[in-house]
Amino acid sequence: MSNFDVLRNSVGDLWEKYIRHEFVIKMKEGTLPLDSFKYYMVQDSKYVNVMLKSLLNASSKAPLDKITNILNSIFNTRDKGLEVEKEVFRELNIDEAIINEIGYNLVNYAYTRHLYYYSSVGWEEFLAAWTPCMVGYRFIGEFVKGSPNKVYNLWASFYGSDEYGKRVEVILDSLESIKINEELKNIFKNSVNFEIFFWESALRKDPTIFK
């Protein structure tokens, strides 16, 4: 059994609640209101900025071969990700001014601080905190692809792509090089819960109060 399977099994049905959340199912069906998705995209953009800072912060603590492979994979596929994001933003009338004007909601603020904290603690801890997002979106992208809504299908086209799959492969490879313990299982579980809360905050369109 892979280390990822060990972590995923340790959270029971929470994993399915994350990757098959109501938000995700409605994207697949094409029934998710666009204003909820626009809210999500703004919050996700703010999340990604802190996530990348956290990755760079954690990189100094990682084995050189593992972090080199991860960074190369991310930057080698960044163009496709940015191209899809740009198209989605254009469809939703989102620009940098809007993203900068809107603050973090409480869930996003807590989740990004969770990631950054563990990036300062150690590589193994950060990897456990980061994996649910990076690997989970692969499952979600493959599921949502083919949505009758062109915006959701476009969004999923990156996360369900071979390029994104290469990111996931190197992250899973790095995960195999560490020893899973109860602390890492708890960190992983907290991140899965944050992912669930992230979807729910977008459905509710929670107040954004943290700049």
C-alpha positions in Angstrom: 0.0 0.0 0.0 1.4 3.4 -0.9 1.9 6.2 1.6 -0.9 8.2 -0.1 -3.3 5.2 0.3 -2.3 5.0 4.0 -3.1 8.7 4.5 -6.3 8.6 2.5 -7.5 5.5 4.3 -6.7 7.2 7.7 -9.4 9.9 7.1 -12.2 7.4 6.2 -15.1 8.9 4.3 -13.7 12.5 4.6 -11.7 12.0 1.4 -14.9 11.2 -0.6 -16.7 14.1 1.0 -13.9 16.4 -0.3 -13.5 15.1 -3.9 -17.3 14.6 -4.3 -18.5 17.5 -2.4 -21.8 19.2 -3.5 -19.7 22.0 -5.0 -17.8 19.5 -7.2 -20.9 17.5 -8.2 -22.7 20.7 -9.2 -19.7 21.7 -11.4 -19.8 18.3 -13.1 -23.6 18.7 -13.7 -23.2 22.3 -14.8 -25.7 23.5 -12.2 -23.3 25.4 -9.9 -24.2 29.1 -9.9 -21.5 31.1 -11.6 -21.3 33.7 -8.8 -20.4 30.9 -6.4 -17.6 29.7 -8.7 -16.4 33.3 -9.2 -16.2 33.7 -5.4 -14.3 30.4 -5.3 -11.8 31.4 -8.0 -10.9 34.7 -6.2 -10.4 32.9 -2.9 -8.4 30.1 -4.7 -6.1 32.7 -6.4 -5.3 34.1 -3.0 -4.7 30.6 -1.6 -2.4 29.7 -4.4 -0.2 32.7 -3.8 0.4 31.7 -0.2 0.7 28.0 -1.1 3.6 28.8 -3.5 5.3 30.9 -0.8 4.8 28.0 1.6 6.3 25.5 -0.9 9.4 27.7 -1.4 9.7 28.1 2.4 9.6 24.4 2.9 11.9 23.6 0.0 15.1 24.4 2.0 14.1 21.5 4.3 13.4 19.0 1.6 15.8 16.4 0.0 17.4 18.1 -2.9 16.4 15.5 -5.5 12.7 15.5 -4.4 12.3 19.3 -4.3 14.1 19.7 -7.6 11.7 17.3 -9.3 8.7 19.0 -7.8 9.7 22.6 -8.6 10.7 21.5 -12.2 7.4 19.8 -12.7 5.4 22.9 -11.4 7.3 25.4 -13.4 7.4 23.3 -16.6 3.6 23.0 -16.6 2.9 26.5 -15.3 2.2 28.0 -18.7 -0.7 25.7 -19.3 -2.1 26.3 -15.8 -1.8 30.1 -16.3 -3.4 29.9 -19.8 -6.4 28.1 -18.4 -6.7 30.4 -15.5 -6.5 33.4 -17.7 -9.4 32.1 -19.9 -11.5 31.3 -16.8 -10.8 34.8 -15.4 -11.9 36.3 -18.7 -15.1 34.3 -18.7 -15.9 35.5 -15.1 -14.6 39.1 -15.5 -12.0 38.6 -12.8 -8.8 40.7 -12.8 -5.9 41.4 -10.4 -7.6 44.5 -9.1 -10.7 42.5 -8.0 -8.5 39.8 -6.4 -6.5 42.4 -4.5 -9.6 44.3 -3.4 -11.3 41.3 -1.9 -10.0 39.9 1.4 -9.6 36.3 2.6 -12.6 34.5 4.1 -12.0 32.9 7.5 -11.5 29.4 6.1 -9.0 30.5 3.5 -7.1 32.7 6.0 -6.9 29.7 8.4 -6.0 27.2 5.7 -3.2 29.3 4.2 -1.7 29.9 7.7 -1.9 26.2 8.4 0.1 25.5 5.2 2.7 28.2 6.0 3.1 27.1 9.6 4.0 23.5 8.5 6.3 24.8 5.8 8.3 26.3 8.7 8.1 23.1 10.8 9.6 20.7 8.3 9.4 19.1 4.9 7.5 16.0 5.9 4.9 18.0 7.8 4.4 20.4 4.9 4.1 17.5 2.4 1.3 16.0 4.5 -0.5 19.3 4.7 0.0 20.0 1.0 -0.9 16.6 -0.5 -4.7 16.8 -0.1 -4.9 19.9 -2.3 -2.5 18.8 -5.0 -3.5 15.2 -5.3 -7.2 15.8 -4.6 -7.6 18.2 -7.5 -6.4 15.5 -9.9 -9.4 13.4 -8.9 -11.7 16.4 -9.1 -10.4 17.6 -12.5 -10.9 14.1 -14.0 -14.4 14.0 -12.6 -15.5 17.4 -13.7 -14.1 17.2 -17.2 -17.0 17.0 -19.7 -19.2 19.3 -17.7 -21.9 20.9 -19.9 -20.9 24.3 -18.5 -18.0 25.5 -20.6 -16.4 27.4 -17.7 -16.3 24.3 -15.4 -15.1 22.1 -18.3 -12.4 24.6 -19.0 -11.3 24.8 -15.4 -11.2 21.0 -15.2 -9.2 20.7 -18.4 -6.0 21.6 -16.5 -6.5 19.6 -13.4 -7.5 16.6 -15.5 -4.6 17.0 -17.9 -1.4 15.0 -18.4 0.6 18.1 -17.4 -1.1 18.3 -14.0 -0.8 14.6 -13.7 3.0 15.0 -13.8 2.9 17.3 -10.8 1.0 14.7 -8.9 3.4 11.9 -9.8 6.4 13.7 -8.4 4.6 14.7 -5.2 3.5 11.1 -4.7 7.0 10.0 -5.3 8.3 12.4 -2.6 5.6 11.2 -0.3 6.8 7.6 -0.7 10.2 8.6 0.7 8.9 9.6 4.2 7.7 7.6 7.1 4.0 8.0 7.9 3.2 8.5 11.6 0.2 9.7 13.5 1.2 13.3 13.5 1.4 13.3 9.7 -2.0 11.6 9.5 -3.5 14.3 11.7 -1.9 17.1 9.5 -3.3 15.4 6.4 -6.8 15.1 8.0 -6.8 18.8 8.9 -6.0 19.7 5.3 -8.8 17.5 4.0 -11.2 19.2 6.4 -10.0 22.6 5.2 -10.6 21.6 1.6 -14.2 20.6 2.5 -14.7 23.9 4.4 -13.2 25.7 1.4 -16.0 24.3 -0.9 -18.7 25.1 1.7 -17.5 28.7 2.2 -17.8 29.2 -1.6 -21.3 27.8 -1.6 -22.2 30.2 1.2 -20.1 33.0 -0.1 -18.8 33.8 3.3 -17.8 37.4 4.3 -14.3 38.3 3.3 -12.6 40.2 6.1 -8.9 39.4 6.3 -6.7 41.4 4.0 
